[in-house]
Amino acid sequence: MTSLRVGVVGAGARCTLALKAEECGGEVVAAADPSPQGARRTRERLGEDVAHVEGVCDLIDFGIDVAFVTSPDDTHEDVTCELLRAGIAVYLEKPLAITIEGADRILRTAYETRTPLYVGHNMRHMQVVRLLHDIVARGEIGEVKAIWTRHFVGHGGDFYFKDWHATREHGTGLLLQKGAHDIDVMHWIAGSATREVTAMGDLMVYGKNPDRADNSADLMTDWFDREGYPPARLTGLNPVIDVEDVSMMLMRLDSGVLASYQQCHFTPDYWRNYTVIGDEGRLENFGDTEGGVVRLFNRRSEYREHGDKEFPITGDAGGHSDADALTVAEFMRFVTSGGPTDTNPLSARDAVAAGIAATESLRSGSTPVRVPPVEERIAHYFRTHQGRAPQTAEVSPSTTAGPAHQEPGSTAGVPDTENPTGH
């Protein structure tokens, strides 16, 4: 296979994700970043041999086959549509967009151009999620009826309240930016998408912290402080903070499954707890990386610490970094060979839409909000893998991207998990 020329949009905290493509037949050749720090970040984060250009047009003119979009969330829509219309296959970091209209525009552009689109919902490749999904698929808890997710975001102050993530203008809210991961996980496990939500939330803690600074010239890795707890000790918060730091949402899925999601950004610990309840048992994870377990309960009893069966979580010792490698490998395989993928742009849109609808609900007195479906012809395109049947032989980049296509935590130091830029 001829090496794919890889471009990057946004030389920020998540741009090094693109380097994993070099393990799968790619070569990172250029990065577009118009910020004053763009050239320096490209050198430092991607390598001296990677060219720096100012904009997406320059990146397209440089001659690339695929692009990794790791720029801030509010740029995803325009950047991705421009690349797709140029016939360049896109790996887009989640969330897909910060509005439902923007997400639908991206899907429509991919449908019209037949250019491969992949959205980096890497949690579908995290072992705790795959373990839960596989146990459910084997029927060990019967038919899923309810899913409860609690997310303790122990590094929330550093990850989301010291830069643009803290503003509605650039990210809408953290039920979208952060919650899209877990909403997508619940949808995948349930095999169904949310159609009605209600939510409540508030800015309870970080809005009271008066220590503010302009960190726009820095990245999260520059200011992260593992010892910054309790939240009142944090310094250099964003001048504008108008997103919630604690939120709760209730969901009704197409299938009738009921789900809930709770997110708190000022807990001391950082992990996710999923509880999946079927009509013949339930599952719950204790820990969400290497060393944790998923426990199955399927007999009547009082409290039992270990349940009826335990499934060890193996892999993911490095948190999201392991899942990142698997996700990038899936993208590169999809571009070159086609076929089904565990992630899906349609599912990414469903997660974004549910998070946006929940944000609307919590800011309007917990009013129930309906989540609109995608137009059926476009939904079918992505359900059928963008028309990209598996290839029997490897193909060159010239035949893998473009309008000719048819349709469908780290344990030490600064954590690699959940780097905020585009993640």
Order of alpha helices (4+ residues) and beta strands (2+ residues): beta-beta-alpha-beta-alpha-beta-alpha-beta-alpha-beta-alpha-beta-alpha-alpha-alpha-alpha-beta-alpha-beta-beta-beta-beta-beta-beta-alpha-alpha-beta-alpha
